[in-house]
Amino acid sequence: MQTSYLPAISKYTHGALEPTNVLRIGRYTKKARVSPGHTNLKAGFCSFGREPEPQYLPAGWFAHTHPEGQRYFARDSRPRVVTEADLYSRETQECVARWIKEIEWRSAEQQIPIRDDAEIFLEPDAESDSCRYYMVDYPSRVVFWLEELDTDVLDLPATVTDSHLRVVLEEHYWTHVEYFSMHRCQDVDLALDALKTVLLHARVDQLTSTTSTFPYGAKECTDFLDVVKAAQECVPDGNIVATIARLWNTVVHHRFTIHHGEQYARLSRDQSILDCDATSPSRFFCLISRLCFRIPEANVRELDDLYVDNLVYVEPWRKAMKTHRADWLLHASWALALLIVDILSCIVPHYSHQLAMASMLFCNMSLVSAVLLTTRHQWATASDASDAATYLSEARRESSGFCWTALAFSLPKALFLWGLIMTSMQGFVWLGGAVELYALAPCCLLLIVVGLCSGALPFTWELPGKCLLARLCGAARAREADECAV
């Protein structure tokens, strides 16, 4: 349940000063629209000596443009202030100035000193006369606020310790540095040497382990190392700061997900460390799974391994989905071939039309399910981790887990196998007619064998003399050992 937050009464404005975080500012989800149109082009426009009259900003404010194209404004003061609000507007200038005074007053009122090298982000809302804010401590590499808050109010993820929470705040710090990278290029400590060693270890871990927890493969780590080495040779500017900050954001987020430095850290991709409710398949699913040759049970284990503790790694996910799509297409082609064989076999004398119709039904369902699954999951082979996590989160049920998704994945193969079994029974029908035996007995025998092979019937394969043979071999080895000892 999300905790409600009651904003304090403002002194310099009529609105509320509301805490926010860097991920809430909607940088990539803004819905503003512009309408391009033709205009009058003056003679010598933008040429030497014909510069248009510049737009003026308040004293100490400067406009900057992020490498991605986003414009923002920064005040060169102590502490610094940044905002994406349009400071070329007189009303916005006055609004931002009032909110800066409000924050300074609250800091003094609550006896929370703001360091000179800190930074304040403001997002004023003219419609509600409110302002969202957060503050950044560059030396400590964290974001902070002036009031005591619950993490769910800020949409921060759940944590286990204060040190774990600090990793979240550092991740938000690097996101802020990435978004606002142009105005203090020389002041940001990018820790390039530390980043290089982290990526070097990640590359080796990916090369030597199949269950590495780092989200990128060895090739991507090599590319990242090349970027860091190139950055060390360049003069720091906003482009370099934004680039390295994004890499650090990835590293710190990885540390958060594996509980880096905590008592119970995730050391392997398939290792679960969260106290999550266990899921168990129903008896109905177990019955259907055995009728499907236990293919769904194998799919459940695979999906569980792909989504340990609600985490998904993109490379194993893509590899698994490529394998499934190839398997669906393979059994679709086999089902189509068997369907054609069944249709042509209907003209053969003494052919059981009942078995042919059953085989045709299974093959048709196998073909349709394969086409539907392949079309439905066409995106999965090239998806990113967020899309995969969304899919797996929606597919996973609280009580049954991935049971029904795994069952759907198994339909093309299982239905084809049943179609193949129906077609194979034609041989017993012909054999029964040739020797004047009733064909039901061998057909039932075949079904029992299939059930034993698929695990549909409780039976353990064991040779009659296995235990005796094992005892004899053990006795022989014991005698040989005694002779060697003598």
Number of C-alpha atoms within 10 A of each C-alpha: 4 10 11 10 13 8 13 12 11 16 15 14 16 11 19 20 22 19 20 21 21 19 14 11 15 9 11 8 8 8 6 5 6 5 4 6 5 5 6 5 7 9 8 10 11 10 9 7 8 11 10 10 6 6 8 12 15 13 8 10 17 16 19 18 15 17 17 9 8 13 15 20 22 23 19 15 13 12 16 21 20 20 20 19 18 15 23 14 13 11 12 16 15 12 20 20 13 14 25 16 14 16 19 14 15 18 16 11 10 10 10 13 12 19 14 11 14 18 22 22 23 24 20 23 15 12 6 10 13 19 21 18 22 18 25 28 18 19 12 10 18 19 24 18 17 17 14 7 13 13 14 14 13 16 13 15 10 11 16 9 11 9 15 18 17 16 22 22 20 23 25 24 26 28 21 23 26 24 21 27 23 23 21 16 19 13 11 15 11 19 11 15 11 11 17 18 12 15 23 16 14 23 22 15 17 19 13 11 11 11 14 20 22 24 19 19 18 19 12 14 22 17 12 20 19 12 16 20 14 11 18 12 8 9 10 16 15 22 17 22 24 25 17 22 24 18 19 24 20 18 18 19 19 17 20 23 19 21 21 18 12 13 8 11 16 19 16 14 22 17 15 18 14 11 7 9 8 9 14 13 15 11 9 8 17 16 12 15 23 19 20 23 22 20 20 27 21 15 21 20 13 15 21 18 18 22 20 16 17 16 20 24 21 23 17 14 24 19 13 17 20 18 12 20 20 13 18 25 18 14 22 24 16 20 29 17 12 20 25 13 14 23 14 11 15 14 10 9 8 11 15 17 16 10 19 24 18 17 28 25 17 25 32 21 19 29 25 16 21 28 16 13 18 21 11 10 14 13 14 21 19 16 16 16 18 13 15 23 19 12 12 21 15 10 15 19 14 11 13 14 20 26 26 18 17 21 21 14 23 26 24 29 26 23 24 27 21 21 27 20 19 22 22 16 22 19 16 18 20 17 15 17 13 9 9 9 14 13 18 13 12 17 20 12 11 16 15 14 14 17 18 17 15 16 17 20 14 7 10 8 7 8 8 8 9 10 11 10 12 11 12 12 11 12 12 11 12 12 11 11 11 9 9 8 7 5
